[in-house]
Amino acid sequence: MTTIVNLGVKIPTFVSKKELKEAVKDLTQQEGKTLKDLSLVFTDDDYLLEVNKQYLNHDYFTDVITFDYSSFPEVSGDVMISLDRVKDNAATLNQSFELEFYRVVFHGVLHLCGYKDKTDADAAVMRSKEDFYINRFVSRETNQN
């Protein structure tokens, strides 16, 4: 079951909660996992900075924090996303907000599926997976931005 939560922010109008839930369920199935309990939490920089400080001892902004409660092969966890960071990243990368939004969501869920991104090799695999799911679930018009 996937729950979508917004803390202090509005979920972007391009997001269909039903389609987003279906996409993350399909992603987990494609990765050979079973989706159990997933919370997608959308918030702002200030809130995610406090989470980053309190739970990870990191004093900097980030776009996504994933708390993994999975027990193989079931996927469970919280994916917390700063929409402020996603917007800034989109501008910096010259991407649409929509495309970057889905990239970050898929990135967080891929972490719950066991993918890492600390080494260059792991980051390349993660990026390839993100691209695969973006091509699968995000409209071609958005993908061209």
Long-range contacts (C-beta under 8 A, 24 or more apart in sequence): 1-35, 1-36, 1-37, 1-38, 2-35, 2-38, 2-39, 2-40, 3-37, 3-38, 3-39, 3-40, 4-39, 4-40, 4-42, 5-39, 5-40, 5-41, 5-42, 6-41, 6-42, 6-43, 7-41, 7-42, 7-43, 7-44, 7-47, 8-43, 8-44, 8-47, 9-42, 9-43, 9-44, 9-83, 11-42, 12-83, 12-97, 12-98, 12-101, 14-98, 14-101, 14-142, 15-101, 19-137, 20-105, 23-102, 23-106, 23-133, 23-137, 24-105, 24-106, 24-109, 26-136, 26-137, 27-106, 27-109, 27-110, 27-113, 27-133, 28-75, 28-109, 28-112, 28-113, 30-133, 31-110, 31-113, 31-114, 32-73, 33-70, 33-72, 33-73, 33-74, 33-75, 33-113, 34-73, 34-74, 34-75, 35-74, 35-75, 36-70, 36-74, 36-75, 36-76, 37-69, 37-76, 37-77, 38-75, 38-76, 38-77, 38-78, 38-79, 38-109, 38-112, 39-77, 39-78, 39-79, 40-79, 40-81, 40-105, 40-108, 41-78, 41-79, 41-80, 41-81, 42-81, 42-83, 43-80, 43-81, 43-82, 43-83, 44-82, 44-83, 44-84, 45-82, 45-84, 45-85, 47-82, 48-80, 48-81, 48-82, 48-85, 51-80, 61-85, 63-89, 63-104, 64-104, 64-107, 64-108, 66-108, 66-111, 66-112, 68-111, 68-112, 70-112, 70-114, 75-109, 75-112, 75-113, 76-112, 77-112, 79-105, 79-108, 79-109, 79-111, 79-112, 80-108, 81-105, 81-108, 95-145, 96-142, 96-145, 98-138, 98-142, 98-145, 99-134, 99-138, 99-142, 99-143, 99-145, 102-133, 102-134, 102-137, 102-138, 103-130, 103-134, 106-130, 106-133, 106-134
